[in-house]
Amino acid sequence: MSIPTKANGSASDGNSSSSPSPPPSPPRRSNFPHSRRKLRSKPLAGGILFRRNLRYLFLLPVLYVSGLIMCVGPFSSLVGYFRPLPGSVYRSDEMFRRLWTDIERDNSSGIELSTVWRYRRKLKEQRPCQNSIAGQLFEAPGTTGYLIVEANGGLNQQRSAICNAVAVAGLLNAILVIPYFEFNSVWRDPSNFGDIYDEEHFISTLEGYVKVVKELPRDLMERYDFNITNIPNVRVQAWASSKFYTGEVYPVLRSQGVIRISPFANRLAMNVPPHIQFLRCLANYEALRFSVPILAIGNKLFKRMVEKSSRSGGKFISVHLRFEEDMLAFSCCLYDGGAAEKSEMDSLRERGWKEKFKRKDRVISPGQNRIQGKCPLTPVEVGMMLRGMGFDNNTSIFLASGKIYQAEKNLAPLLKMFPNLHTKESLASTDELAPFKGYSSRSAALDYTVCLLSEVFVTTQGGNFPHFLMGHRRFLYGGHSKTIKPDKQKLVLLLQERNISWNAFKDEMEFMLAESDRKGLIVPRVKKINRKSSVYTYPFPECRCLQQWRNTQVDPSLHS
């Protein structure tokens, strides 16, 4: 074993041995760089101190994380108050109680419903529609086979699937079988196509463009034992391109004579050739008309709302309120119900979606959801927003909604601000609504009819219902959706502000209304076949061809 030596070659130990030291070893060439040799030659105490410091460096992050857990976890009440992020906490009911005196007193300068929409902009005229797109029939004489689709989801997701099915049938030159409706475990509506839409009108409107039949011929049904589920199912990815259909699906259709596509939600891209986009417009705005029973009650509801709105010249506001318990559970948001509300929402998620919300990659963060504008607006938030925009307590409102969560408690503030509040249940008798009880899609169709014809439509949460309505209203009302779409990320910040005055809140709401007015006339830029936005929400410029072809004044009552 080698012994460390001093520079003069004497032993470095502390005893006084008289034995001579061995001669120094000749210097060796090291394979390590000079800096590495110097590090190794440091005293032992320095190495120990370095290792201890390294240990502390690893310990500091652990202590920091532990401190955070103490602050925001179950011990937060012991170590002090943790300041929530702006907009993350629901305080709207508290704010309403604080400002109610000012809201009640401020009822003199109500906005006129007839003058809500002031923004004017002439829509840019597009090139004249080609004859092959509008007005000229382009169904080929020899079809390639039959197309069967199964539309899933609620009313407007099914509507999207139907319009896409018409487009795909045109793309493949196929005969479309009236779409089947898949029973949904959430919507629980067993209605078929003819219960919701007028089949004869659908078939006749599309005649010459896409051939539609009610069922497959008997010989084909025999081949599959009269069971459509025996027909081979073609799996199509979401937002598939038109090239995919012509290149992959078309050969299968030609060889088999019939294909089935299930599920069929969002199975066609928005970027399609002009004549296929025209088929979407034709299906959505002309061919799809609600069935006679739905139209009859829907028009009655609309006329009764007009009668209830005599103070405003028959004009009224419709509000799509998504404050049903299943929507609250799905949104993973919390309001002011405390532990009892959280327990109830957890139970609803367990029953409705099983393990979906328990996956390891699923993080439930109610505060972040609220900050990002993902939480459904409450009735009191809708009321304060509308009063802030200038609508007074004489304004008539139609509430389109399912069963409101804790309705008596949550609707009370909205009724105080707007006493002329109506629903389909308050406008129609029990006997009139009996055929719709237990059928969520048919019931939603009634709401859709009234909302379509209102002067102002208010959307409070995303989804197919408001997106289709905004597009339908744009198609009917000269390109303007006449829709209030609140900036919820901004709204939650204002509603959490404890010191805001009513006048300051009103200023913000009036600006928000002006923005909805301006954005209501937005037309996306579409270059060739480069559409990214939904044609069902923004129907122009492509669906303008349908209007030019008709060349008549659009009657809204015929489109509901």
Rosetta blueprint (number, residue, H / E / L):
1 M L
2 S L
3 I L
4 P L
5 T E
6 K L
7 A L
8 N L
9 G L
10 S L
11 A E
12 S L
13 D L
14 G L
15 N L
16 S L
17 S L
18 S L
19 S L
20 P L
21 S L
22 P L
23 P L
24 P L
25 S L
26 P L
27 P L
28 R L
29 R L
30 S L
31 N L
32 F L
33 P L
34 H H
35 S H
36 R H
37 R H
38 K H
39 L H
40 R H
41 S L
42 K L
43 P L
44 L H
45 A H
46 G H
47 G H
48 I H
49 L H
50 F H
51 R H
52 R H
53 N H
54 L H
55 R H
56 Y H
57 L H
58 F H
59 L H
60 L H
61 P H
62 V H
63 L H
64 Y H
65 V H
66 S H
67 G H
68 L H
69 I H
70 M H
71 C H
72 V H
73 G L
74 P L
75 F L
76 S H
77 S H
78 L H
79 V H
80 G L
81 Y L
82 F L
83 R L
84 P L
85 L L
86 P L
87 G L
88 S L
89 V L
90 Y L
91 R L
92 S H
93 D H
94 E H
95 M H
96 F H
97 R H
98 R H
99 L H
100 W H
101 T H
102 D H
103 I H
104 E H
105 R H
106 D L
107 N L
108 S L
109 S L
110 G L
111 I L
112 E L
113 L H
114 S H
115 T H
116 V L
117 W L
118 R L
119 Y L
120 R L
121 R L
122 K L
123 L L
124 K L
125 E L
126 Q L
127 R L
128 P L
129 C L
130 Q L
131 N L
132 S L
133 I L
134 A L
135 G L
136 Q L
137 L L
138 F L
139 E L
140 A L
141 P L
142 G L
143 T L
144 T L
145 G L
146 Y E
147 L E
148 I E
149 V E
150 E E
151 A E
152 N L
153 G L
154 G L
155 L H
156 N H
157 Q H
158 Q H
159 R H
160 S H
161 A H
162 I H
163 C H
164 N H
165 A H
166 V H
167 A H
168 V H
169 A H
170 G H
171 L H
172 L H
173 N L
174 A L
175 I E
176 L E
177 V E
178 I L
179 P L
180 Y E
181 F E
182 E L
183 F L
184 N L
185 S L
186 V L
187 W L
188 R L
189 D L
190 P L
191 S L
192 N L
193 F H
194 G H
195 D H
196 I H
197 Y E
198 D L
199 E H
200 E H
201 H H
202 F H
203 I H
204 S H
205 T H
206 L H
207 E L
208 G L
209 Y L
210 V L
211 K L
212 V E
213 V E
214 K L
215 E L
216 L L
217 P L
218 R H
219 D H
220 L H
221 M H
222 E H
223 R H
224 Y L
225 D L
226 F L
227 N L
228 I H
229 T H
230 N H
231 I L
232 P L
233 N E
234 V L
235 R L
236 V L
237 Q L
238 A L
239 W L
240 A L
241 S L
242 S H
243 K H
244 F H
245 Y H
246 T H
247 G H
248 E H
249 V H
250 Y H
251 P H
252 V H
253 L H
254 R H
255 S H
256 Q H
257 G L
258 V E
259 I E
260 R E
261 I E
262 S L
263 P L
264 F L
265 A L
266 N L
267 R L
268 L L
269 A L
270 M L
271 N L
272 V L
273 P L
274 P H
275 H H
276 I H
277 Q H
278 F H
279 L H
280 R H
281 C H
282 L H
283 A H
284 N H
285 Y H
286 E H
287 A H
288 L L
289 R L
290 F E
291 S L
292 V H
293 P H
294 I H
295 L H
296 A H
297 I H
298 G H
299 N H
300 K H
301 L H
302 F H
303 K H
304 R H
305 M H
306 V H
307 E H
308 K H
309 S L
310 S H
311 R H
312 S H
313 G L
314 G L
315 K L
316 F L
317 I E
318 S E
319 V E
320 H E
321 L L
322 R L
323 F L
324 E E
325 E H
326 D H
327 M H
328 L H
329 A H
330 F H
331 S H
332 C L
333 C L
334 L L
335 Y L
336 D L
337 G L
338 G H
339 A H
340 A H
341 E H
342 K H
343 S H
344 E H
345 M H
346 D H
347 S H
348 L H
349 R H
350 E H
351 R H
352 G H
353 W H
354 K L
355 E L
356 K H
357 F H
358 K H
359 R L
360 K L
361 D L
362 R L
363 V L
364 I L
365 S L
366 P H
367 G H
368 Q H
369 N H
370 R H
371 I H
372 Q L
373 G L
374 K L
375 C L
376 P L
377 L L
378 T L
379 P H
380 V H
381 E H
382 V H
383 G H
384 M H
385 M H
386 L H
387 R H
388 G H
389 M H
390 G L
391 F L
392 D L
393 N L
394 N L
395 T L
396 S L
397 I E
398 F E
399 L E
400 A E
401 S L
402 G L
403 K L
404 I E
405 Y L
406 Q L
407 A H
408 E H
409 K H
410 N H
411 L H
412 A H
413 P H
414 L H
415 L H
416 K H
417 M H
418 F L
419 P L
420 N L
421 L E
422 H E
423 T L
424 K H
425 E H
426 S H
427 L H
428 A L
429 S L
430 T H
431 D H
432 E H
433 L H
434 A H
435 P H
436 F H
437 K L
438 G L
439 Y L
440 S H
441 S H
442 R H
443 S H
444 A H
445 A H
446 L H
447 D H
448 Y H
449 T H
450 V H
451 C H
452 L H
453 L H
454 S L
455 E L
456 V E
457 F E
458 V E
459 T E
460 T L
461 Q L
462 G L
463 G L
464 N H
465 F H
466 P H
467 H H
468 F H
469 L H
470 M H
471 G H
472 H H
473 R H
474 R H
475 F H
476 L H
477 Y L
478 G L
479 G L
480 H L
481 S L
482 K L
483 T E
484 I E
485 K L
486 P L
487 D L
488 K H
489 Q H
490 K H
491 L H
492 V H
493 L H
494 L H
495 L H
496 Q H
497 E L
498 R L
499 N L
500 I L
501 S L
502 W H
503 N H
504 A H
505 F H
506 K H
507 D H
508 E H
509 M H
510 E H
511 F H
512 M H
513 L H
514 A H
515 E H
516 S H
517 D H
518 R H
519 K H
520 G L
521 L L
522 I L
523 V L
524 P L
525 R L
526 V L
527 K L
528 K L
529 I L
530 N L
531 R L
532 K L
533 S L
534 S L
535 V L
536 Y L
537 T L
538 Y L
539 P L
540 F L
541 P L
542 E L
543 C L
544 R H
545 C H
546 L H
547 Q H
548 Q H
549 W H
550 R H
551 N L
552 T L
553 Q L
554 V L
555 D L
556 P H
557 S H
558 L H
559 H L
560 S L
